[in-house]
Amino acid sequence: MFPVKPLPWWGRILAVLSSSANPVLASRGHLEVNVSEHPSKKREPLVQLHGVQKLEEEIKEGLYELRDGKVWFSDEIKREHRKLKTSLYSYVAGSRVLAVLTAPFIYACIIPFVLLDLFVSTYQAVCFPVYGIPKARRHDYIAIDRSKLHYLNLLEGLNCMYCSYGNGVLAYVVEIAARTEQHWCPIKHARRIKNAHDRYSHFIPYGDAAAYRKQVDKVRDNFGDLKGK
């Protein structure tokens, strides 16, 4: 008989997630592990997020918690994160030459991102009250939280922050443009488009002139589903 080694932290998390479907997978050597009862986990209520699926909630309970909207990691998970951190020197030394040479082109995009963020935010602040369109909340689209991950080195953290901002700004701009389009031209296209924005379902069918003249004023002001968001 060989001694049974304790499961690592990620193994215990997988065991908890799979226990509801297969109790055998939740144990190793007749020992069940419950991450929520681990001494490193403080018994404090979690801040629940609306619309999050059950499986995602279970994973979050095992990997991190949201306390008053802030990310919290147990000391054990922080230690495991630091063990998996790649040094900055090793990360740069292992990078492809072409990736290094193209880096300036990637980082240069921060200029149009910031300008787009500034101009579109100003447009919304000035025009939406005049049009009667509810404003999109910027913080709903831009989340800068990956800097709290201790397994990222300095450059990885910077890259993640940059990607978070760039994609967040674009999502924010798309929402503002979608609300603008609903107010000024709420007509669907003749062909199906990929990844249509959330407001597109409210639009009037293409080519239906009678419906357009009858419904356009109602549709352009139909933002009732956004109240309270």
C-alpha positions as CSV (number, residue, x, y, z in Angstrom):
1,M,0.0,0.0,0.0
2,F,1.3,3.4,-0.9
3,P,0.5,6.4,1.3
4,V,-2.3,8.6,0.0
5,K,-1.0,12.1,-0.8
6,P,-3.4,15.0,0.1
7,L,-5.0,16.7,-2.9
8,P,-3.7,20.1,-3.9
9,W,-6.0,23.1,-3.6
10,W,-7.2,22.9,-7.2
11,G,-7.9,19.2,-6.8
12,R,-10.1,19.9,-3.8
13,I,-12.0,22.5,-5.8
14,L,-12.6,20.1,-8.6
15,A,-13.7,17.5,-6.0
16,V,-16.3,19.9,-4.6
17,L,-17.7,20.8,-8.0
18,S,-18.0,17.2,-9.1
19,S,-19.4,15.8,-5.9
20,S,-23.0,16.6,-6.8
21,A,-22.7,14.6,-10.0
22,N,-20.4,11.8,-8.8
23,P,-19.7,11.3,-5.1
24,V,-16.8,9.0,-5.9
25,L,-14.9,11.9,-7.5
26,A,-15.3,14.0,-4.4
27,S,-13.2,11.7,-2.3
28,R,-9.7,10.3,-2.3
29,G,-8.8,7.7,0.3
30,H,-12.3,7.9,1.8
31,L,-11.7,11.6,2.7
32,E,-14.1,14.2,1.5
33,V,-12.9,17.7,1.2
34,N,-15.1,20.8,1.5
35,V,-13.4,24.0,0.4
36,S,-16.0,26.2,2.1
37,E,-15.0,24.5,5.5
38,H,-11.3,25.0,5.1
39,P,-9.8,27.0,8.0
40,S,-8.3,29.5,5.6
41,K,-11.8,30.4,4.4
42,K,-13.4,33.0,6.6
43,R,-17.2,32.6,7.1
44,E,-18.4,35.9,5.8
45,P,-21.4,36.3,3.5
46,L,-20.7,36.6,-0.2
47,V,-22.0,39.4,-2.4
48,Q,-24.2,37.7,-4.9
49,L,-24.2,38.7,-8.5
50,H,-27.5,38.7,-10.5
51,G,-27.7,36.5,-13.5
52,V,-24.7,34.3,-12.5
53,Q,-25.3,30.6,-13.1
54,K,-25.1,28.0,-10.4
55,L,-21.9,26.4,-11.7
56,E,-20.1,29.7,-11.9
57,E,-21.1,30.5,-8.4
58,E,-19.6,27.3,-7.1
59,I,-16.4,27.9,-8.9
60,K,-16.2,31.5,-7.4
61,E,-16.8,30.1,-3.9
62,G,-13.8,27.9,-4.4
63,L,-11.4,30.3,-6.0
64,Y,-12.4,33.7,-4.7
65,E,-15.1,35.7,-3.0
66,L,-16.7,39.1,-3.6
67,R,-16.9,41.1,-0.4
68,D,-18.6,44.4,-0.7
69,G,-17.8,44.3,-4.4
70,K,-14.1,43.6,-3.8
71,V,-12.2,40.4,-4.7
72,W,-10.9,38.4,-1.8
73,F,-8.6,35.4,-1.9
74,S,-7.7,33.1,1.0
75,D,-4.1,33.1,2.2
76,E,-3.7,29.5,0.9
77,I,-4.8,30.4,-2.6
78,K,-2.5,33.4,-2.6
79,R,0.4,31.2,-1.7
80,E,-0.5,28.8,-4.5
81,H,-0.8,31.7,-6.9
82,R,2.7,33.0,-6.1
83,K,4.1,29.5,-6.7
84,L,2.8,29.6,-10.2
85,K,4.1,33.1,-11.0
86,T,6.6,33.3,-13.8
87,S,9.5,35.7,-13.3
88,L,9.6,38.8,-15.5
89,Y,13.0,37.8,-16.8
90,S,11.8,34.3,-17.8
91,Y,8.7,35.7,-19.4
92,V,10.5,38.2,-21.5
93,A,13.3,35.8,-22.4
94,G,10.8,33.2,-23.5
95,S,8.9,35.6,-25.7
96,R,9.0,35.3,-29.5
97,V,11.1,37.9,-31.4
98,L,8.1,38.8,-33.6
99,A,5.9,39.3,-30.6
100,V,8.4,41.7,-29.1
101,L,8.8,43.6,-32.4
102,T,5.0,44.0,-32.8
103,A,4.5,45.2,-29.2
104,P,4.7,48.9,-30.1
105,F,1.8,48.6,-32.5
106,I,-0.3,47.0,-29.8
107,Y,0.5,49.6,-27.1
108,A,0.1,52.5,-29.5
109,C,-3.6,51.7,-29.7
110,I,-3.9,53.1,-26.2
111,I,-4.1,56.6,-27.8
112,P,-7.2,56.0,-29.9
113,F,-8.8,54.0,-27.0
114,V,-8.4,56.9,-24.6
115,L,-9.6,59.5,-27.2
116,L,-12.6,57.3,-28.1
117,D,-13.4,56.9,-24.4
118,L,-13.2,60.7,-23.9
119,F,-15.1,61.8,-26.9
120,V,-17.9,59.2,-26.6
121,S,-18.3,59.9,-22.9
122,T,-18.6,63.6,-23.7
123,Y,-21.1,62.9,-26.5
124,Q,-23.3,60.8,-24.2
125,A,-23.1,63.4,-21.3
126,V,-24.2,66.2,-23.6
127,C,-26.7,64.6,-26.0
128,F,-28.4,61.8,-24.2
129,P,-30.3,64.0,-21.8
130,V,-31.6,66.0,-24.9
131,Y,-32.7,62.9,-26.7
132,G,-34.2,61.3,-23.6
133,I,-31.9,58.3,-23.8
134,P,-30.7,56.7,-20.6
135,K,-26.9,56.9,-20.2
136,A,-24.8,53.8,-20.2
137,R,-22.8,53.4,-17.0
138,R,-19.1,53.2,-17.9
139,H,-18.2,51.0,-14.9
140,D,-20.6,48.3,-16.1
141,Y,-18.3,47.7,-19.1
142,I,-14.8,48.5,-17.9
143,A,-13.5,46.2,-15.2
144,I,-9.9,46.5,-14.1
145,D,-9.5,43.7,-11.6
146,R,-6.9,41.3,-12.9
147,S,-4.1,43.1,-11.1
148,K,-5.2,41.3,-7.9
149,L,-4.1,38.0,-9.4
150,H,-0.8,37.1,-7.7
151,Y,0.2,34.6,-10.4
152,L,0.8,37.3,-13.0
153,N,4.1,39.1,-13.2
154,L,4.5,42.8,-13.9
155,L,4.2,42.6,-17.7
156,E,1.4,40.1,-17.6
157,G,-0.5,42.3,-15.2
158,L,0.1,45.3,-17.5
159,N,-1.1,43.4,-20.5
160,C,-4.2,42.2,-18.8
161,M,-5.0,45.7,-17.6
162,Y,-4.6,47.0,-21.1
163,C,-6.8,44.3,-22.6
164,S,-9.4,44.9,-20.0
165,Y,-9.5,48.6,-20.7
166,G,-9.5,48.3,-24.5
167,N,-12.2,45.7,-24.7
168,G,-14.2,47.5,-22.0
169,V,-14.1,50.8,-23.9
170,L,-15.2,49.1,-27.1
171,A,-18.1,47.4,-25.3
172,Y,-19.1,50.7,-23.7
173,V,-18.9,52.5,-27.0
174,V,-21.0,49.8,-28.7
175,E,-23.7,50.2,-26.1
176,I,-23.8,54.0,-26.5
177,A,-23.9,53.6,-30.3
178,A,-26.7,51.0,-30.0
179,R,-28.9,53.3,-28.0
180,T,-28.2,56.2,-30.4
181,E,-29.1,53.9,-33.3
182,Q,-32.4,52.9,-31.6
183,H,-33.3,56.6,-31.3
184,W,-32.4,57.8,-34.8
185,C,-32.7,54.7,-37.1
186,P,-34.4,51.7,-35.4
187,I,-34.6,49.6,-38.6
188,K,-33.2,46.1,-38.9
189,H,-30.9,45.3,-41.8
190,A,-32.0,43.3,-44.9
191,R,-29.5,40.4,-44.1
192,R,-28.6,38.8,-40.8
193,I,-25.6,40.4,-39.1
194,K,-23.3,38.7,-36.7
195,N,-23.2,39.7,-33.0
196,A,-26.0,42.3,-33.3
197,H,-26.1,44.6,-30.2
198,D,-28.6,44.2,-27.4
199,R,-31.0,46.9,-28.7
200,Y,-31.3,45.4,-32.2
201,S,-34.3,43.2,-31.2
202,H,-36.3,46.3,-30.6
203,F,-35.9,47.5,-34.2
204,I,-38.5,47.6,-36.9
205,P,-38.3,45.0,-39.8
206,Y,-36.5,46.1,-42.9
207,G,-38.7,47.3,-45.8
208,D,-41.9,47.6,-43.7
209,A,-42.7,51.2,-44.4
210,A,-46.1,51.2,-42.7
211,A,-44.7,49.7,-39.5
212,Y,-41.9,52.2,-39.5
213,R,-44.2,55.2,-39.8
214,K,-46.6,53.8,-37.2
215,Q,-44.0,52.6,-34.6
216,V,-40.9,54.7,-35.0
217,D,-41.8,57.3,-32.4
218,K,-42.6,54.5,-29.9
219,V,-39.5,52.4,-30.6
220,R,-37.1,55.3,-30.4
221,D,-38.2,56.0,-26.9
222,N,-38.6,52.4,-25.8
223,F,-35.9,52.2,-23.2
224,G,-38.1,51.0,-20.4
225,D,-36.1,47.8,-19.9
226,L,-33.0,49.9,-19.0
227,K,-34.6,51.7,-16.1
228,G,-32.9,50.9,-12.9
229,K,-29.9,49.4,-14.6
